[in-house]
Amino acid sequence: MKSLAVFVGKTLEMLVVIILASMSCLVFLNVVLRYGFNSSINVTEEVSRYLFVWLAFLGAILAFSENQHVSVTMLTSKLSEKKRKVLGLFTDSAMLFCCYLMVSGSWTQFKLNLNNLAPISGLPQGITFFASVIAGLLIGILLLTRLITTASQLVKGDNQ
C-alpha cells in the first residue's frame, strides 16, 4: 500500500512538472510572438487556462498529501496528544464531507459542461471541472486513510 502511495505521489509530481513546463513554454512563446512579431497563437491562452486549473488542483493534492497546507495551531498546540487526535477526527470528518460535496457538485458540472466547447480550441469546458473531481476523490482517500489510522491509534491507546 505504501509503494502505491509513493507511485501515485511521484506520478502527480511528474504531471505537475510537465504542466508547469508546458504552461511556461506556451506563455513565453506567445509573449515573444506578440512583442517580437506582432502576432500570437490564440489557442495558447485557452490551453494555458485549462492547464492552470489542473495545476492548481493537482498541487492541492500534493500539498495535502505532504501535510503542507495552511494550518492554524494556536489552539491545537495547547491540547494534549489524545485531545489533538480526537479533534483531528472531527476536522478530518468535516473535510471528508466537504470532499463529498466538491466531488458531487463538480461531477454534475462536468456532465453539464462536457458538450460546451471552448471557442478557439474546441476543447470541452467540462475538463476544468473534472480536475476538481479528481482532487476531491484523491484528497478524500487520503482523509479516509488518515481517519482510519487516527481512530485505530486512539483505540489502541498509542499517543505517538
Salt bridges, closest charged atoms under 4 A:
GLU13 OE1 - LYS10 NZ 3.78
GLU45 OE2 - ARG34 NH2 2.31
GLU81 OE1 - ARG84 NH1 3.35
ASP92 OD1 - ARG146 NH2 2.76
